[in-house]
Amino acid sequence: MTENVLKLTSVQLDSAYSLMFSSDTPKVMVENFNTIGALQEWLSADRRAEFGNDFITNVTREQWKTITRAQGGLETGLKWYKAFLRGINSADEDGMTHPRCPLCFT
């Protein structure tokens, strides 16, 4: 993930929001987030996916943008995701026991 992507997420919050909370999230995320370079391409073009249901509305989008800006943008979450993909914390997590519950998917 490049610094350019981090800057673009700050500027293109509507584009980022529509990608993460699309009406067809699994398909849209696989094609435009999980593929190397696709997130930068998505944000650079200021693309928008269709979003909306009972929980994802224009009101929730505006609330999310306000909260995200107040917390300094998406940089922290994207850095955590990058570390997860690279396995940076894997050694620290080896041997940890995780609670078994339906909400934890274990």
Phi and psi in radians as a Rosetta constraint file:
Dihedral C 1 N 2 CA 2 C 2 CIRCULARHARMONIC -1.589 0.35
Dihedral N 2 CA 2 C 2 N 3 CIRCULARHARMONIC 2.860 0.35
Dihedral C 2 N 3 CA 3 C 3 CIRCULARHARMONIC -1.060 0.35
Dihedral N 3 CA 3 C 3 N 4 CIRCULARHARMONIC -0.543 0.35
Dihedral C 3 N 4 CA 4 C 4 CIRCULARHARMONIC -1.066 0.35
Dihedral N 4 CA 4 C 4 N 5 CIRCULARHARMONIC -0.708 0.35
Dihedral C 4 N 5 CA 5 C 5 CIRCULARHARMONIC -1.119 0.35
Dihedral N 5 CA 5 C 5 N 6 CIRCULARHARMONIC -0.738 0.35
Dihedral C 5 N 6 CA 6 C 6 CIRCULARHARMONIC -1.073 0.35
Dihedral N 6 CA 6 C 6 N 7 CIRCULARHARMONIC -0.719 0.35
Dihedral C 6 N 7 CA 7 C 7 CIRCULARHARMONIC -1.166 0.35
Dihedral N 7 CA 7 C 7 N 8 CIRCULARHARMONIC -0.718 0.35
Dihedral C 7 N 8 CA 8 C 8 CIRCULARHARMONIC -1.111 0.35
Dihedral N 8 CA 8 C 8 N 9 CIRCULARHARMONIC -0.638 0.35
Dihedral C 8 N 9 CA 9 C 9 CIRCULARHARMONIC -1.128 0.35
Dihedral N 9 CA 9 C 9 N 10 CIRCULARHARMONIC -0.548 0.35
Dihedral C 9 N 10 CA 10 C 10 CIRCULARHARMONIC -1.216 0.35
Dihedral N 10 CA 10 C 10 N 11 CIRCULARHARMONIC -0.635 0.35
Dihedral C 10 N 11 CA 11 C 11 CIRCULARHARMONIC -1.491 0.35
Dihedral N 11 CA 11 C 11 N 12 CIRCULARHARMONIC -0.685 0.35
Dihedral C 11 N 12 CA 12 C 12 CIRCULARHARMONIC -1.794 0.35
Dihedral N 12 CA 12 C 12 N 13 CIRCULARHARMONIC 0.908 0.35
Dihedral C 12 N 13 CA 13 C 13 CIRCULARHARMONIC -1.090 0.35
Dihedral N 13 CA 13 C 13 N 14 CIRCULARHARMONIC -0.635 0.35
Dihedral C 13 N 14 CA 14 C 14 CIRCULARHARMONIC -1.113 0.35
Dihedral N 14 CA 14 C 14 N 15 CIRCULARHARMONIC -0.711 0.35
Dihedral C 14 N 15 CA 15 C 15 CIRCULARHARMONIC -1.137 0.35
Dihedral N 15 CA 15 C 15 N 16 CIRCULARHARMONIC -0.778 0.35
Dihedral C 15 N 16 CA 16 C 16 CIRCULARHARMONIC -1.114 0.35
Dihedral N 16 CA 16 C 16 N 17 CIRCULARHARMONIC -0.752 0.35
Dihedral C 16 N 17 CA 17 C 17 CIRCULARHARMONIC -1.057 0.35
Dihedral N 17 CA 17 C 17 N 18 CIRCULARHARMONIC -0.817 0.35
Dihedral C 17 N 18 CA 18 C 18 CIRCULARHARMONIC -1.135 0.35
Dihedral N 18 CA 18 C 18 N 19 CIRCULARHARMONIC -0.549 0.35
Dihedral C 18 N 19 CA 19 C 19 CIRCULARHARMONIC -1.195 0.35
Dihedral N 19 CA 19 C 19 N 20 CIRCULARHARMONIC -0.798 0.35
Dihedral C 19 N 20 CA 20 C 20 CIRCULARHARMONIC -1.324 0.35
Dihedral N 20 CA 20 C 20 N 21 CIRCULARHARMONIC -0.515 0.35
Dihedral C 20 N 21 CA 21 C 21 CIRCULARHARMONIC -2.103 0.35
Dihedral N 21 CA 21 C 21 N 22 CIRCULARHARMONIC 0.625 0.35
Dihedral C 21 N 22 CA 22 C 22 CIRCULARHARMONIC -1.125 0.35
Dihedral N 22 CA 22 C 22 N 23 CIRCULARHARMONIC 2.727 0.35
Dihedral C 22 N 23 CA 23 C 23 CIRCULARHARMONIC -1.143 0.35
Dihedral N 23 CA 23 C 23 N 24 CIRCULARHARMONIC -0.357 0.35
Dihedral C 23 N 24 CA 24 C 24 CIRCULARHARMONIC -2.190 0.35
Dihedral N 24 CA 24 C 24 N 25 CIRCULARHARMONIC 0.938 0.35
Dihedral C 24 N 25 CA 25 C 25 CIRCULARHARMONIC -0.900 0.35
Dihedral N 25 CA 25 C 25 N 26 CIRCULARHARMONIC -0.888 0.35
Dihedral C 25 N 26 CA 26 C 26 CIRCULARHARMONIC -0.971 0.35
Dihedral N 26 CA 26 C 26 N 27 CIRCULARHARMONIC -0.833 0.35
Dihedral C 26 N 27 CA 27 C 27 CIRCULARHARMONIC -1.145 0.35
Dihedral N 27 CA 27 C 27 N 28 CIRCULARHARMONIC -0.830 0.35
Dihedral C 27 N 28 CA 28 C 28 CIRCULARHARMONIC -1.116 0.35
Dihedral N 28 CA 28 C 28 N 29 CIRCULARHARMONIC -0.725 0.35
Dihedral C 28 N 29 CA 29 C 29 CIRCULARHARMONIC -1.166 0.35
Dihedral N 29 CA 29 C 29 N 30 CIRCULARHARMONIC -0.759 0.35
Dihedral C 29 N 30 CA 30 C 30 CIRCULARHARMONIC -1.056 0.35
Dihedral N 30 CA 30 C 30 N 31 CIRCULARHARMONIC -0.773 0.35
Dihedral C 30 N 31 CA 31 C 31 CIRCULARHARMONIC -1.347 0.35
Dihedral N 31 CA 31 C 31 N 32 CIRCULARHARMONIC -0.531 0.35
Dihedral C 31 N 32 CA 32 C 32 CIRCULARHARMONIC -2.147 0.35
Dihedral N 32 CA 32 C 32 N 33 CIRCULARHARMONIC 0.009 0.35
Dihedral C 32 N 33 CA 33 C 33 CIRCULARHARMONIC -2.192 0.35
Dihedral N 33 CA 33 C 33 N 34 CIRCULARHARMONIC -0.802 0.35
Dihedral C 33 N 34 CA 34 C 34 CIRCULARHARMONIC -1.313 0.35
Dihedral N 34 CA 34 C 34 N 35 CIRCULARHARMONIC -0.434 0.35
Dihedral C 34 N 35 CA 35 C 35 CIRCULARHARMONIC -1.370 0.35
Dihedral N 35 CA 35 C 35 N 36 CIRCULARHARMONIC 2.301 0.35
Dihedral C 35 N 36 CA 36 C 36 CIRCULARHARMONIC -1.019 0.35
Dihedral N 36 CA 36 C 36 N 37 CIRCULARHARMONIC 2.235 0.35
Dihedral C 36 N 37 CA 37 C 37 CIRCULARHARMONIC 1.491 0.35
Dihedral N 37 CA 37 C 37 N 38 CIRCULARHARMONIC -0.217 0.35
Dihedral C 37 N 38 CA 38 C 38 CIRCULARHARMONIC -1.239 0.35
Dihedral N 38 CA 38 C 38 N 39 CIRCULARHARMONIC -0.615 0.35
Dihedral C 38 N 39 CA 39 C 39 CIRCULARHARMONIC -1.107 0.35
Dihedral N 39 CA 39 C 39 N 40 CIRCULARHARMONIC -0.776 0.35
Dihedral C 39 N 40 CA 40 C 40 CIRCULARHARMONIC -1.085 0.35
Dihedral N 40 CA 40 C 40 N 41 CIRCULARHARMONIC -0.730 0.35
Dihedral C 40 N 41 CA 41 C 41 CIRCULARHARMONIC -1.108 0.35
Dihedral N 41 CA 41 C 41 N 42 CIRCULARHARMONIC -0.755 0.35
Dihedral C 41 N 42 CA 42 C 42 CIRCULARHARMONIC -1.044 0.35
Dihedral N 42 CA 42 C 42 N 43 CIRCULARHARMONIC -0.873 0.35
Dihedral C 42 N 43 CA 43 C 43 CIRCULARHARMONIC -1.212 0.35
Dihedral N 43 CA 43 C 43 N 44 CIRCULARHARMONIC -0.684 0.35
Dihedral C 43 N 44 CA 44 C 44 CIRCULARHARMONIC -1.058 0.35
Dihedral N 44 CA 44 C 44 N 45 CIRCULARHARMONIC -0.651 0.35
Dihedral C 44 N 45 CA 45 C 45 CIRCULARHARMONIC -1.485 0.35
Dihedral N 45 CA 45 C 45 N 46 CIRCULARHARMONIC -0.047 0.35
Dihedral C 45 N 46 CA 46 C 46 CIRCULARHARMONIC 0.899 0.35
Dihedral N 46 CA 46 C 46 N 47 CIRCULARHARMONIC 0.767 0.35
Dihedral C 46 N 47 CA 47 C 47 CIRCULARHARMONIC -1.217 0.35
Dihedral N 47 CA 47 C 47 N 48 CIRCULARHARMONIC 2.711 0.35
Dihedral C 47 N 48 CA 48 C 48 CIRCULARHARMONIC -2.339 0.35
Dihedral N 48 CA 48 C 48 N 49 CIRCULARHARMONIC 2.255 0.35
Dihedral C 48 N 49 CA 49 C 49 CIRCULARHARMONIC -1.640 0.35
Dihedral N 49 CA 49 C 49 N 50 CIRCULARHARMONIC 2.696 0.35
Dihedral C 49 N 50 CA 50 C 50 CIRCULARHARMONIC -1.183 0.35
Dihedral N 50 CA 50 C 50 N 51 CIRCULARHARMONIC 2.353 0.35
Dihedral C 50 N 51 CA 51 C 51 CIRCULARHARMONIC -2.376 0.35
Dihedral N 51 CA 51 C 51 N 52 CIRCULARHARMONIC 2.864 0.35
Dihedral C 51 N 52 CA 52 C 52 CIRCULARHARMONIC 2.288 0.35
Dihedral N 52 CA 52 C 52 N 53 CIRCULARHARMONIC 2.319 0.35
Dihedral C 52 N 53 CA 53 C 53 CIRCULARHARMONIC -2.885 0.35
Dihedral N 53 CA 53 C 53 N 54 CIRCULARHARMONIC -2.812 0.35
Dihedral C 53 N 54 CA 54 C 54 CIRCULARHARMONIC -1.125 0.35
Dihedral N 54 CA 54 C 54 N 55 CIRCULARHARMONIC -0.427 0.35
Dihedral C 54 N 55 CA 55 C 55 CIRCULARHARMONIC -1.877 0.35
Dihedral N 55 CA 55 C 55 N 56 CIRCULARHARMONIC -0.410 0.35
Dihedral C 55 N 56 CA 56 C 56 CIRCULARHARMONIC -1.905 0.35
Dihedral N 56 CA 56 C 56 N 57 CIRCULARHARMONIC 1.812 0.35
Dihedral C 56 N 57 CA 57 C 57 CIRCULARHARMONIC -2.250 0.35
Dihedral N 57 CA 57 C 57 N 58 CIRCULARHARMONIC 3.072 0.35
Dihedral C 57 N 58 CA 58 C 58 CIRCULARHARMONIC -1.083 0.35
Dihedral N 58 CA 58 C 58 N 59 CIRCULARHARMONIC -0.590 0.35
Dihedral C 58 N 59 CA 59 C 59 CIRCULARHARMONIC -1.133 0.35
Dihedral N 59 CA 59 C 59 N 60 CIRCULARHARMONIC -0.821 0.35
Dihedral C 59 N 60 CA 60 C 60 CIRCULARHARMONIC -1.160 0.35
Dihedral N 60 CA 60 C 60 N 61 CIRCULARHARMONIC -0.583 0.35
Dihedral C 60 N 61 CA 61 C 61 CIRCULARHARMONIC -1.096 0.35
Dihedral N 61 CA 61 C 61 N 62 CIRCULARHARMONIC -0.797 0.35
Dihedral C 61 N 62 CA 62 C 62 CIRCULARHARMONIC -1.137 0.35
Dihedral N 62 CA 62 C 62 N 63 CIRCULARHARMONIC -0.689 0.35
Dihedral C 62 N 63 CA 63 C 63 CIRCULARHARMONIC -1.081 0.35
Dihedral N 63 CA 63 C 63 N 64 CIRCULARHARMONIC -0.797 0.35
Dihedral C 63 N 64 CA 64 C 64 CIRCULARHARMONIC -1.042 0.35
Dihedral N 64 CA 64 C 64 N 65 CIRCULARHARMONIC -0.769 0.35
Dihedral C 64 N 65 CA 65 C 65 CIRCULARHARMONIC -1.094 0.35
Dihedral N 65 CA 65 C 65 N 66 CIRCULARHARMONIC -0.743 0.35
Dihedral C 65 N 66 CA 66 C 66 CIRCULARHARMONIC -1.074 0.35
Dihedral N 66 CA 66 C 66 N 67 CIRCULARHARMONIC -0.820 0.35
Dihedral C 66 N 67 CA 67 C 67 CIRCULARHARMONIC -1.132 0.35
Dihedral N 67 CA 67 C 67 N 68 CIRCULARHARMONIC -0.782 0.35
Dihedral C 67 N 68 CA 68 C 68 CIRCULARHARMONIC -1.064 0.35
Dihedral N 68 CA 68 C 68 N 69 CIRCULARHARMONIC -0.792 0.35
Dihedral C 68 N 69 CA 69 C 69 CIRCULARHARMONIC -1.099 0.35
Dihedral N 69 CA 69 C 69 N 70 CIRCULARHARMONIC -0.720 0.35
Dihedral C 69 N 70 CA 70 C 70 CIRCULARHARMONIC -1.120 0.35
Dihedral N 70 CA 70 C 70 N 71 CIRCULARHARMONIC -0.494 0.35
Dihedral C 70 N 71 CA 71 C 71 CIRCULARHARMONIC -1.627 0.35
Dihedral N 71 CA 71 C 71 N 72 CIRCULARHARMONIC 0.145 0.35
Dihedral C 71 N 72 CA 72 C 72 CIRCULARHARMONIC 1.569 0.35
Dihedral N 72 CA 72 C 72 N 73 CIRCULARHARMONIC 0.264 0.35
Dihedral C 72 N 73 CA 73 C 73 CIRCULARHARMONIC 1.629 0.35
Dihedral N 73 CA 73 C 73 N 74 CIRCULARHARMONIC -2.851 0.35
Dihedral C 73 N 74 CA 74 C 74 CIRCULARHARMONIC -1.708 0.35
Dihedral N 74 CA 74 C 74 N 75 CIRCULARHARMONIC 0.064 0.35
Dihedral C 74 N 75 CA 75 C 75 CIRCULARHARMONIC -0.992 0.35
Dihedral N 75 CA 75 C 75 N 76 CIRCULARHARMONIC -0.806 0.35
Dihedral C 75 N 76 CA 76 C 76 CIRCULARHARMONIC -1.071 0.35
Dihedral N 76 CA 76 C 76 N 77 CIRCULARHARMONIC -0.845 0.35
Dihedral C 76 N 77 CA 77 C 77 CIRCULARHARMONIC -1.090 0.35
Dihedral N 77 CA 77 C 77 N 78 CIRCULARHARMONIC -0.688 0.35
Dihedral C 77 N 78 CA 78 C 78 CIRCULARHARMONIC -1.199 0.35
Dihedral N 78 CA 78 C 78 N 79 CIRCULARHARMONIC -0.616 0.35
Dihedral C 78 N 79 CA 79 C 79 CIRCULARHARMONIC -1.182 0.35
Dihedral N 79 CA 79 C 79 N 80 CIRCULARHARMONIC -0.667 0.35
Dihedral C 79 N 80 CA 80 C 80 CIRCULARHARMONIC -1.086 0.35
Dihedral N 80 CA 80 C 80 N 81 CIRCULARHARMONIC -0.777 0.35
Dihedral C 80 N 81 CA 81 C 81 CIRCULARHARMONIC -1.064 0.35
Dihedral N 81 CA 81 C 81 N 82 CIRCULARHARMONIC -0.758 0.35
Dihedral C 81 N 82 CA 82 C 82 CIRCULARHARMONIC -1.077 0.35
Dihedral N 82 CA 82 C 82 N 83 CIRCULARHARMONIC -0.763 0.35
Dihedral C 82 N 83 CA 83 C 83 CIRCULARHARMONIC -1.115 0.35
Dihedral N 83 CA 83 C 83 N 84 CIRCULARHARMONIC -0.702 0.35
Dihedral C 83 N 84 CA 84 C 84 CIRCULARHARMONIC -1.069 0.35
Dihedral N 84 CA 84 C 84 N 85 CIRCULARHARMONIC -0.817 0.35
Dihedral C 84 N 85 CA 85 C 85 CIRCULARHARMONIC -1.102 0.35
Dihedral N 85 CA 85 C 85 N 86 CIRCULARHARMONIC -0.583 0.35
Dihedral C 85 N 86 CA 86 C 86 CIRCULARHARMONIC -1.492 0.35
Dihedral N 86 CA 86 C 86 N 87 CIRCULARHARMONIC -0.096 0.35
Dihedral C 86 N 87 CA 87 C 87 CIRCULARHARMONIC 1.250 0.35
Dihedral N 87 CA 87 C 87 N 88 CIRCULARHARMONIC 0.438 0.35
Dihedral C 87 N 88 CA 88 C 88 CIRCULARHARMONIC -1.034 0.35
Dihedral N 88 CA 88 C 88 N 89 CIRCULARHARMONIC -0.645 0.35
Dihedral C 88 N 89 CA 89 C 89 CIRCULARHARMONIC -1.712 0.35
Dihedral N 89 CA 89 C 89 N 90 CIRCULARHARMONIC 0.079 0.35
Dihedral C 89 N 90 CA 90 C 90 CIRCULARHARMONIC -1.003 0.35
Dihedral N 90 CA 90 C 90 N 91 CIRCULARHARMONIC -0.775 0.35
Dihedral C 90 N 91 CA 91 C 91 CIRCULARHARMONIC -1.081 0.35
Dihedral N 91 CA 91 C 91 N 92 CIRCULARHARMONIC -0.669 0.35
Dihedral C 91 N 92 CA 92 C 92 CIRCULARHARMONIC -1.183 0.35
Dihedral N 92 CA 92 C 92 N 93 CIRCULARHARMONIC -0.493 0.35
Dihedral C 92 N 93 CA 93 C 93 CIRCULARHARMONIC -1.575 0.35
Dihedral N 93 CA 93 C 93 N 94 CIRCULARHARMONIC -0.242 0.35
Dihedral C 93 N 94 CA 94 C 94 CIRCULARHARMONIC -1.047 0.35
Dihedral N 94 CA 94 C 94 N 95 CIRCULARHARMONIC 2.348 0.35
Dihedral C 94 N 95 CA 95 C 95 CIRCULARHARMONIC 1.456 0.35
Dihedral N 95 CA 95 C 95 N 96 CIRCULARHARMONIC -0.102 0.35
Dihedral C 95 N 96 CA 96 C 96 CIRCULARHARMONIC -1.270 0.35
Dihedral N 96 CA 96 C 96 N 97 CIRCULARHARMONIC 2.473 0.35
Dihedral C 96 N 97 CA 97 C 97 CIRCULARHARMONIC -1.683 0.35
Dihedral N 97 CA 97 C 97 N 98 CIRCULARHARMONIC 2.418 0.35
Dihedral C 97 N 98 CA 98 C 98 CIRCULARHARMONIC -1.973 0.35
Dihedral N 98 CA 98 C 98 N 99 CIRCULARHARMONIC 2.466 0.35
Dihedral C 98 N 99 CA 99 C 99 CIRCULARHARMONIC -1.085 0.35
Dihedral N 99 CA 99 C 99 N 100 CIRCULARHARMONIC 2.509 0.35
Dihedral C 99 N 100 CA 100 C 100 CIRCULARHARMONIC -1.685 0.35
Dihedral N 100 CA 100 C 100 N 101 CIRCULARHARMONIC 1.950 0.35
Dihedral C 100 N 101 CA 101 C 101 CIRCULARHARMONIC -2.700 0.35
Dihedral N 101 CA 101 C 101 N 102 CIRCULARHARMONIC 2.672 0.35
Dihedral C 101 N 102 CA 102 C 102 CIRCULARHARMONIC -1.017 0.35
Dihedral N 102 CA 102 C 102 N 103 CIRCULARHARMONIC -0.568 0.35
Dihedral C 102 N 103 CA 103 C 103 CIRCULARHARMONIC -1.268 0.35
Dihedral N 103 CA 103 C 103 N 104 CIRCULARHARMONIC -0.375 0.35
Dihedral C 103 N 104 CA 104 C 104 CIRCULARHARMONIC -1.609 0.35
Dihedral N 104 CA 104 C 104 N 105 CIRCULARHARMONIC -0.075 0.35
Dihedral C 104 N 105 CA 105 C 105 CIRCULARHARMONIC 1.014 0.35
Dihedral N 105 CA 105 C 105 N 106 CIRCULARHARMONIC 0.643 0.35
